[in-house]
Amino acid sequence: MHSPLSFKRKILSGVAIASVAAFVPGAGAATVTKGDLLIYRIGPTTSELYIANADGSDEHRLTPSDGFDYHGSFSPDGKWVIFTSERDGLGHASLYRVRTDGTGLQRLTDWTGISDAAVYDPADPDLIAFVSSRRGKNTWGTTNIWTLNIKTGALHNVTGDIKFDPDKPHSFFRPSWSPDGKWIALSSDIGTEWRGHNLPVGWERTQESSIYEIHPDGTGFRQITARPGYAEGSPSWSADAKHVVFYETPVESTWGAHRPEAIGKVSTQIVQVDVATGERKDLTDTPGIKVFPQYVGATMNVAYHIKNGAQEGRYTTDGQSHTTAGSGIRSPHYSADGKKVIYEKVVYGKPFHPNGTSLYSFDPQWNYRFVDVFPQLSRDGKSLVYTEKAGDSSIVVANADFTDAHHIYDPATSGLDPKMLGAGLAGAFQPTWSPDKQWVAFGVGGWFFTRAYMPGRILRIKADGSMNGKPEVLTDGKENAGFPSYSPDGTRIVYRVWSPKDMGLRILDLETHKTTVLTTGPDNLPGWSPDGRKIVFTRKEVNPGDPDKFHFDVYTINPDGTDVKRLTTPGSNQAHATWTSDGRIAYSSGEYGFRDELSLYDDTFQPDGQNWVMNADGSDRHAITDTLWEDSMPLYIPRQ
């Protein structure tokens, strides 16, 4: 399932959009731009929809044209499939529909924000409900449940008037129509707390959620069922409208559900609730991440999917099973009569995409492109350096257009555990150019949670390869040191240290080798501003009364330690801040919350993260990506 697979890129032109749409990975970019915007994205490499009989026979592609398609569902009469597609640009989630024989492809939504998880109203074949982050044609925010009349184009934000606490999660997911079309069931994390995993260690967010219902006109919003400390998701109505089925798992398990090293250690269970009385009934008590429950036809038999591992496959509560281990099948949805099923097959390549792959441009002034982690542009704007995480986290230099890419340092020579390198938990991280482009400095060691017990040192090496892969050691390794950034005059390097007794930012004078303490808190990811006046960094802020409650924010500080200033709003996590050439700050933020239920993701860390940009004083903060996937590490490359 995790083998690399390159994209097929067919472009069909001159055909009306209502009849056919082409997969154009670079769509969304203007012909004349300010330059490139590089971002790192964790998500599937490919995703294609398939239809099959419920027993798995007669499996075939839904559409003949290549795309990036997922989250399909049937119309009430079984003649149409509505689905999410990124065929007009990777990362841009829009809704399409097509006949089940693959003809009549029609685009249904055309705005910048996400549109996803669409389902037909059983009582009105022209009406759909779906999830969208749209605020206007070119603006977006947190997700809501919307309806769209396919025939008239009428839109309605169903959950838009629900009051919420802006400092807490407040997103809405996975709508499901009642059989008579009078109610929409959904899941939501509204009013819950931002919470990490493996507390108080893990910074990536978990998710708590409950099941609600609401009338399509936005009235009658109420909670159907909730269990404190649990995530409930993907509701589906019974044919008699008396019950809703959903999956349920402890909040902590929403971390393991999307991490390959932990998914075999956590489980979800399928639960049924009586909508009128709230009486609950557990339908399963077995291992595995069970998701996408759905009543099959007019029966009380419930189909569900177990994702990942040897048990992966489609199951029913009456004992039927169809194993699909290694197939990459995700999000199966059954036709109303239970005879057909649609699902996508995903592939996660390594890397997720080749460097330079065109992505959808949310800001049409810039060409968005994929890059591996921790990219940095040389001061003259002509050269890149980055960590090749897909290749055991080695250091690569290249031209700004990714030509002449070559390795200058391989962490396999550092003595680090090869298993840790292969898992991405150790390696050479955050390379930084000296202003004269002669040197590249970087950290080598164990990162993430391994920083507490693995060494980390700051090294530097000549960018021209003349040192034969043998770098100069700048720190002694007595504590984990990493994530360096050169000062604009090339005389100093700022970096962070982390140990149980000592942490914070340090400045190393390259001539005297004297180290100055800049901060003593849980600070990370420092970056020197182009004019040398400020250092941007990420700080962990912990609730003094509860160490399990914390968040990360973007700060700046003067190099002499004065004028410490928080730039972002506490609540969700904000991190990975870097300077733009014109003195602004680009960073990753979870401010707009999750775009889907966290347990449904694969092989990711922080899918709530999207890329943002702001002025150096924290003003004019705004998002520059809006995808279903984890976006981070933005780097602007102005046109020369």
Residue pairs with C-beta under 8 A, 6 or more apart in sequence:
1 326
1 327
1 328
1 346
1 347
1 348
2 347
2 348
2 349
2 350
2 603
3 347
3 349
4 45
4 347
4 349
4 350
4 351
5 45
5 46
5 347
5 349
6 349
6 354
7 25
7 45
7 46
7 66
7 353
7 357
8 66
9 23
9 25
9 66
10 22
10 23
10 65
10 66
11 22
11 23
11 24
12 20
12 21
12 22
12 65
13 22
15 22
17 106
17 107
18 104
18 105
18 106
18 107
19 104
19 105
19 106
20 65
20 105
21 65
21 67
21 85
21 87
21 88
21 96
21 105
21 107
22 65
22 87
23 65
23 66
23 67
23 68
23 87
24 87
24 88
24 89
25 89
25 90
25 357
25 358
25 359
26 89
26 358
26 359
26 367
27 88
27 89
27 92
27 360
28 88
28 89
28 92
28 359
28 360
28 361
28 362
28 364
28 368
29 89
29 358
29 360
29 361
29 364
29 366
29 367
29 368
30 361
30 364
30 365
33 361
33 364
33 365
33 366
33 367
33 639
34 365
34 366
34 638
34 639
35 366
35 367
35 636
35 637
35 638
35 639
36 366
36 367
36 368
36 369
36 400
36 636
36 637
37 361
37 363
37 366
37 367
37 368
37 369
37 624
37 634
37 635
37 636
37 637
38 369
38 370
38 371
38 375
38 633
38 634
38 635
38 636
38 637
39 359
39 368
39 369
39 370
39 371
39 611
39 625
39 631
39 632
39 633
39 634
39 635
40 370
40 371
40 372
40 373
40 375
40 631
40 632
40 633
41 90
41 91
41 352
41 353
41 359
41 370
41 627
41 629
41 630
41 631
41 632
42 352
42 603
42 604
42 605
42 607
42 629
42 630
43 352
43 604
43 627
43 628
43 629
43 630
44 68
44 70
44 346
44 347
44 348
44 352
44 602
45 346
45 347
45 348
45 349
45 352
45 353
46 68
46 346
46 347
46 349
47 68
47 69
47 70
47 330
47 344
47 345
47 346
47 347
48 61
48 62
48 66
48 67
48 69
48 344
48 345
49 61
49 62
49 63
49 69
49 70
49 72
49 81
49 83
49 342
49 343
49 344
50 59
50 60
50 61
50 62
50 329
50 342
50 343
50 344
50 345
51 59
51 60
51 62
51 81
51 100
51 340
51 341
51 342
52 58
52 59
52 60
52 340
52 341
52 343
53 339
53 340
53 341
54 296
54 334
54 338
54 339
54 340
54 341
55 322
56 314
56 322
56 324
61 102
62 69
62 72
62 81
62 83
62 98
62 100
62 102
62 342
63 69
63 98
63 102
63 105
64 102
65 87
65 105
66 87
67 85
67 86
67 87
68 85
68 86
68 87
68 90
69 83
69 84
69 85
69 86
69 87
69 96
69 344
70 83
70 84
70 85
70 330
70 331
70 344
70 346
71 83
71 84
71 116
71 117
71 118
71 331
71 344
72 81
72 82
72 83
72 84
72 331
72 333
72 342
72 343
72 344
73 81
73 82
73 83
73 118
73 119
73 120
73 333
73 342
74 80
74 81
74 100
74 120
74 333
74 334
74 335
74 336
74 340
74 342
75 81
75 82
75 97
75 120
75 125
76 120
76 121
76 122
76 125
76 336
77 125
77 336
78 100
78 335
78 336
78 337
78 340
79 99
79 100
80 97
80 98
80 99
80 100
80 120
81 97
81 98
81 99
81 100
81 342
82 95
82 96
82 97
82 108
82 118
82 119
82 120
82 128
83 95
83 96
83 97
83 98
83 118
83 342
84 93
84 94
84 95
84 96
84 115
84 116
84 117
84 118
84 628
85 93
85 94
85 95
85 96
86 92
86 93
86 94
86 360
87 96
88 94
88 360
89 358
89 359
89 360
89 361
90 353
90 357
90 358
90 359
90 360
90 370
91 359
91 360
91 362
91 368
91 625
91 627
91 629
91 631
92 112
92 360
92 362
92 627
93 114
93 115
93 116
93 627
93 628
94 107
94 108
94 109
94 110
94 115
95 107
95 108
95 109
95 115
95 116
95 118
95 128
95 130
95 148
96 105
96 106
96 107
96 108
97 104
97 105
97 106
97 108
97 150
98 104
98 105
98 106
100 340
108 115
108 118
108 128
108 148
108 150
109 115
109 130
109 132
109 148
111 134
111 136
111 137
111 138
112 134
112 137
112 138
112 139
112 140
112 362
112 626
113 132
113 133
113 134
113 135
113 139
113 140
113 141
113 626
114 131
114 132
114 133
114 134
114 140
114 143
114 595
114 626
114 627
114 628
115 130
115 131
115 132
115 134
115 146
116 130
116 131
116 132
116 595
116 596
116 628
117 130
117 131
117 173
117 174
117 175
117 596
118 128
118 129
118 130
119 128
119 129
119 130
119 175
119 176
119 177
120 127
120 128
120 177
121 127
121 128
121 129
121 147
121 177
121 181
121 216
122 177
122 178
122 179
122 180
122 181
122 336
123 177
123 179
123 180
123 181
123 182
124 181
126 149
126 150
126 151
126 152
127 147
127 148
127 149
127 150
127 181
127 216
128 147
128 148
128 150
129 145
129 146
129 147
129 158
129 175
129 177
129 184
129 216
130 145
130 146
130 147
130 148
130 175
131 143
131 144
131 145
131 146
131 172
131 173
131 174
131 175
131 595
131 596
132 143
132 144
132 146
133 140
133 141
133 142
133 143
133 144
133 592
133 595
133 626
134 140
134 146
135 141
140 592
140 623
140 626
141 592
142 170
142 171
142 592
142 593
143 171
143 172
143 173
143 593
143 594
143 595
144 157
144 158
144 159
144 160
144 172
145 157
145 158
145 159
145 172
145 175
145 184
145 186
145 214
146 155
146 156
146 157
146 158
147 155
147 156
147 158
147 216
148 154
148 155
149 155
156 216
156 217
156 218
157 218
158 184
158 214
158 216
158 217
158 218
159 172
159 186
159 188
159 214
159 218
159 221
160 218
161 218
162 190
162 218
162 221
164 170
164 190
164 191
165 191
167 570
167 571
168 190
168 191
168 192
168 193
168 194
168 571
169 189
169 190
169 191
169 192
169 193
169 194
169 207
169 593
169 594
170 188
170 189
170 190
170 191
170 593
171 188
171 189
171 190
171 593
171 594
171 595
172 186
172 187
172 188
172 190
173 186
173 187
173 188
173 209
173 233
173 594
173 596
173 597
174 186
174 187
174 233
174 234
174 235
174 596
174 597
175 184
175 185
175 186
176 184
176 185
176 186
176 235
176 236
176 237
176 244
177 183
177 184
177 237
178 184
178 185
178 213
178 237
178 241
179 237
179 239
179 240
179 241
180 241
181 216
182 215
182 216
183 213
183 214
183 215
183 216
183 220
183 237
183 241
184 213
184 214
184 215
184 216
185 211
185 212
185 213
185 224
185 235
185 236
185 237
185 244
186 211
186 212
186 213
186 214
186 235
187 209
187 210
187 211
187 212
187 232
187 233
187 234
187 235
187 246
187 597
188 209
188 210
188 212
189 207
189 208
189 209
189 593
189 594
192 207
192 208
192 209
193 208
193 549
194 205
194 551
194 571
194 572
194 573
195 205
195 206
195 208
195 251
195 548
195 549
196 202
196 203
196 204
196 205
196 206
196 548
196 550
197 204
197 205
197 206
197 252
197 255
198 252
198 255
198 449
199 547
199 548
200 542
200 547
200 548
200 550
201 449
202 255
202 449
203 540
203 550
203 552
203 573
204 255
204 605
204 606
205 572
205 573
205 590
205 594
205 598
205 606
205 608
206 231
206 251
206 252
206 254
206 255
206 598
207 231
207 251
207 254
207 594
207 597
207 598
207 599
208 228
208 229
208 230
208 231
208 251
209 231
209 232
209 233
209 597
210 223
210 224
210 225
210 226
210 227
210 232
211 223
211 224
211 225
211 226
211 232
211 233
211 235
211 244
211 246
211 273
212 221
212 222
212 223
212 224
213 220
213 221
213 222
213 224
213 244
213 275
214 220
214 221
214 222
224 235
224 244
224 273
224 275
224 278
225 232
225 244
225 246
225 271
225 273
225 278
225 280
226 232
227 248
229 250
229 251
230 248
230 249
230 250
230 251
231 248
231 249
231 250
231 251
231 253
231 254
231 597
231 598
231 599
232 246
232 247
232 248
232 271
233 246
233 247
233 248
233 291
233 597
233 599
233 600
234 246
234 247
234 291
234 292
234 293
234 597
234 600
235 244
235 245
235 246
236 244
236 245
236 246
236 293
236 294
236 295
237 243
237 244
237 295
238 244
238 245
238 295
238 300
239 295
239 297
239 298
239 299
241 275
242 274
242 275
242 276
243 272
243 273
243 274
243 275
243 295
243 300
244 272
244 273
244 275
245 270
245 271
245 272
245 273
245 283
245 293
245 294
245 295
245 302
246 270
246 271
246 273
246 293
247 268
247 269
247 270
247 271
247 290
247 291
247 292
247 293
247 304
247 599
248 268
248 269
248 270
248 271
249 257
249 266
249 267
249 268
249 269
249 289
249 599
250 266
252 266
253 266
253 267
253 268
253 599
254 598
254 599
255 262
256 262
256 263
256 265
256 266
257 263
257 266
257 268
257 289
257 598
257 599
257 600
257 601
258 598
258 599
258 600
258 601
258 602
258 603
258 604
258 607
259 603
259 605
260 308
260 602
260 603
261 423
263 289
263 307
263 308
263 309
264 308
264 309
266 289
267 286
267 287
267 288
267 289
267 290
268 288
268 289
268 290
268 291
268 599
269 282
269 283
269 284
269 285
269 286
269 290
270 282
270 283
270 284
270 290
270 293
270 302
270 304
270 317
271 280
271 281
271 282
271 283
272 280
272 281
272 283
272 302
273 279
273 280
273 281
274 280
283 293
283 302
283 317
284 290
284 304
284 317
287 311
288 306
288 309
288 311
289 306
289 307
289 308
289 599
290 304
290 305
290 306
290 315
291 304
291 305
291 306
291 307
291 331
291 599
291 600
292 304
292 305
292 331
292 332
292 333
293 302
293 303
293 304
294 302
294 303
294 304
294 333
294 334
295 301
295 302
295 303
296 302
296 303
296 316
296 334
296 338
297 336
297 337
297 338
299 338
301 316
301 317
301 318
302 316
302 317
303 314
303 315
303 316
303 332
303 334
303 338
304 314
304 315
304 316
304 317
305 313
305 314
305 315
305 329
305 330
305 331
305 332
305 343
306 312
306 313
306 315
307 330
307 602
308 602
309 325
310 325
311 323
311 325
312 323
312 324
312 325
312 326
312 327
312 329
313 321
313 322
313 323
313 324
313 325
314 321
314 322
314 324
314 329
314 332
314 341
315 321
315 322
327 345
328 345
328 346
328 347
329 343
329 344
329 345
330 343
330 344
330 345
330 346
330 600
330 602
331 343
331 344
331 600
332 341
332 342
332 343
333 341
333 342
333 343
334 340
334 341
335 341
346 602
348 602
348 603
350 390
351 372
351 389
351 390
352 370
352 390
353 370
354 370
355 369
355 370
355 371
355 372
355 398
355 402
355 405
356 369
356 370
356 371
356 401
356 402
357 369
357 370
358 367
358 368
358 369
359 368
359 369
359 370
360 368
361 367
361 368
362 368
362 623
362 624
362 625
362 626
363 624
366 636
368 625
371 384
371 386
371 633
371 635
372 386
372 387
372 388
372 389
372 390
372 396
373 386
373 387
373 389
373 429
373 633
374 386
374 387
374 429
374 430
374 431
374 633
375 384
375 385
375 386
375 633
375 635
376 384
376 385
376 386
376 430
376 431
376 432
376 433
376 578
376 635
377 383
377 384
377 400
377 433
377 581
377 635
377 636
377 637
378 384
378 385
378 433
378 437
379 433
379 435
379 436
379 437
379 488
380 437
381 400
381 581
381 637
381 638
381 640
382 399
382 400
382 640
383 397
383 398
383 399
383 400
383 433
383 437
383 463
384 397
384 398
384 399
384 400
384 402
384 637
385 395
385 396
385 397
385 398
385 431
385 432
385 433
385 440
385 463
386 395
386 396
386 398
386 431
387 393
387 394
387 395
387 396
387 427
387 428
387 429
387 430
387 431
387 442
388 394
388 395
388 396
388 407
389 424
389 427
391 407
392 410
392 411
392 412
392 418
392 421
392 422
392 427
393 411
393 421
393 424
393 426
393 427
393 428
393 429
394 407
394 409
394 410
394 411
394 412
394 427
394 428
395 407
395 408
395 409
395 428
395 431
395 440
395 442
395 461
396 405
396 406
396 407
396 408
397 405
397 406
397 408
397 440
397 463
398 404
398 405
398 406
399 405
400 637
400 640
406 465
408 440
408 461
408 462
408 463
408 465
408 469
409 428
409 440
409 442
409 459
409 461
409 469
409 471
410 469
411 421
411 426
411 427
411 428
411 444
412 418
412 421
413 469
413 470
414 428
414 444
416 426
416 427
416 444
416 445
416 446
416 454
417 426
420 426
420 446
420 450
420 454
421 427
425 446
425 447
425 448
425 449
425 450
426 445
426 446
426 447
426 450
426 454
427 444
427 447
428 442
428 443
428 444
428 459
429 442
429 443
429 444
429 447
429 482
429 483
430 442
430 443
430 482
430 483
430 484
430 485
430 525
431 440
431 441
431 442
432 440
432 441
432 442
432 484
432 485
432 486
432 493
433 439
433 440
433 463
433 486
434 440
434 441
434 460
434 486
434 490
435 486
435 488
435 489
435 490
436 490
437 463
438 462
438 463
438 464
439 460
439 461
439 462
439 463
439 486
440 460
440 461
440 462
440 463
441 458
441 459
441 460
441 474
441 484
441 486
441 493
442 458
442 459
442 460
442 484
443 456
443 457
443 458
443 459
443 481
443 482
443 483
443 484
443 495
444 456
444 457
444 459
444 482
445 451
445 454
445 455
445 456
445 457
445 477
445 480
445 481
445 482
446 453
446 454
446 455
446 456
446 480
447 456
447 482
451 480
451 482
451 498
452 480
452 498
452 499
452 500
454 480
455 477
455 480
456 477
456 479
456 480
456 481
456 482
456 498
457 473
457 474
457 475
457 476
457 477
457 481
458 473
458 474
458 475
458 481
458 482
458 484
458 493
458 495
458 508
459 471
459 472
459 473
459 474
460 471
460 472
460 474
461 467
461 469
461 470
461 471
461 472
474 493
474 508
474 510
475 481
475 495
475 508
479 497
479 498
479 499
479 502
480 497
480 498
480 499
481 495
481 496
481 497
481 506
482 495
482 496
482 498
483 495
483 496
483 524
483 525
483 526
484 493
484 494
484 495
484 526
485 493
485 494
485 495
485 526
485 527
485 528
485 535
486 492
486 493
486 528
487 493
487 494
487 528
487 532
487 559
488 528
488 529
488 530
488 531
488 532
489 532
490 510
491 509
491 510
491 511
492 507
492 508
492 509
492 510
492 559
493 507
493 508
493 510
494 505
494 506
494 507
494 508
494 518
494 526
494 527
494 528
494 535
494 559
495 505
495 506
495 508
495 526
496 503
496 504
496 505
496 506
496 523
496 524
496 525
496 526
496 537
497 503
497 504
497 505
497 506
498 522
498 524
502 520
503 520
503 521
503 522
503 523
504 517
504 518
504 519
504 520
504 521
504 522
504 523
505 518
505 519
505 523
505 526
505 535
505 537
505 557
506 515
506 516
506 517
506 518
507 515
507 516
507 518
507 559
508 514
508 515
508 516
509 515
509 516
518 535
518 557
518 559
518 561
519 537
519 557
519 561
519 564
521 539
521 540
522 539
522 540
522 542
523 537
523 538
523 539
523 540
523 555
524 537
524 538
524 539
524 540
524 575
525 537
525 538
525 575
525 576
525 577
526 535
526 536
526 537
527 535
527 536
527 537
527 577
527 578
527 579
528 534
528 535
528 559
528 579
529 535
529 536
529 556
529 579
529 583
529 616
530 579
530 581
530 583
531 583
532 559
533 558
533 559
534 556
534 557
534 558
534 559
534 616
535 556
535 557
535 558
535 559
536 554
536 555
536 556
536 577
536 578
536 579
536 585
537 554
537 555
537 556
537 557
537 577
538 552
538 553
538 554
538 555
538 574
538 575
538 576
538 577
539 552
539 553
539 555
539 566
540 550
540 551
540 552
541 550
541 551
541 552
541 553
541 570
542 549
542 550
543 549
543 550
551 570
551 571
551 572
551 573
552 573
552 574
552 575
553 566
553 567
553 568
553 569
553 570
553 574
554 566
554 567
554 568
554 574
554 575
554 577
554 585
554 587
555 564
555 565
555 566
555 567
556 563
556 564
556 565
556 567
556 585
556 616
557 563
557 564
557 565
565 617
565 618
566 618
567 585
567 614
567 617
567 618
568 574
568 587
568 589
568 591
568 614
568 618
568 621
569 591
571 591
572 589
572 590
572 591
572 593
572 608
573 589
573 590
573 606
573 608
573 609
574 587
574 588
574 589
574 590
574 591
574 612
575 587
575 588
575 609
575 632
576 587
576 588
576 632
576 633
577 585
577 586
577 587
578 585
578 586
578 587
578 633
578 634
578 635
579 585
579 586
580 586
580 613
580 636
581 636
581 638
583 616
584 613
584 614
584 615
584 616
585 613
585 614
585 615
585 616
586 611
586 612
586 613
586 624
586 634
586 635
586 636
587 611
587 612
587 613
587 614
587 634
588 606
588 609
588 610
588 611
588 612
588 631
588 632
588 633
588 634
589 609
589 610
589 611
589 612
589 623
590 606
590 608
590 609
590 610
591 612
591 623
592 608
592 610
592 623
592 626
593 608
594 607
594 608
595 607
595 608
595 627
595 628
596 607
596 628
598 607
601 607
604 629
604 630
605 630
606 630
606 632
607 628
607 629
607 630
608 630
609 630
609 631
609 632
610 623
610 624
610 625
610 626
610 627
610 631
611 623
611 624
611 625
611 631
611 632
611 634
612 621
612 622
612 623
612 624
613 621
613 622
613 624
613 634
614 620
614 621
614 622
624 634
625 631
625 634
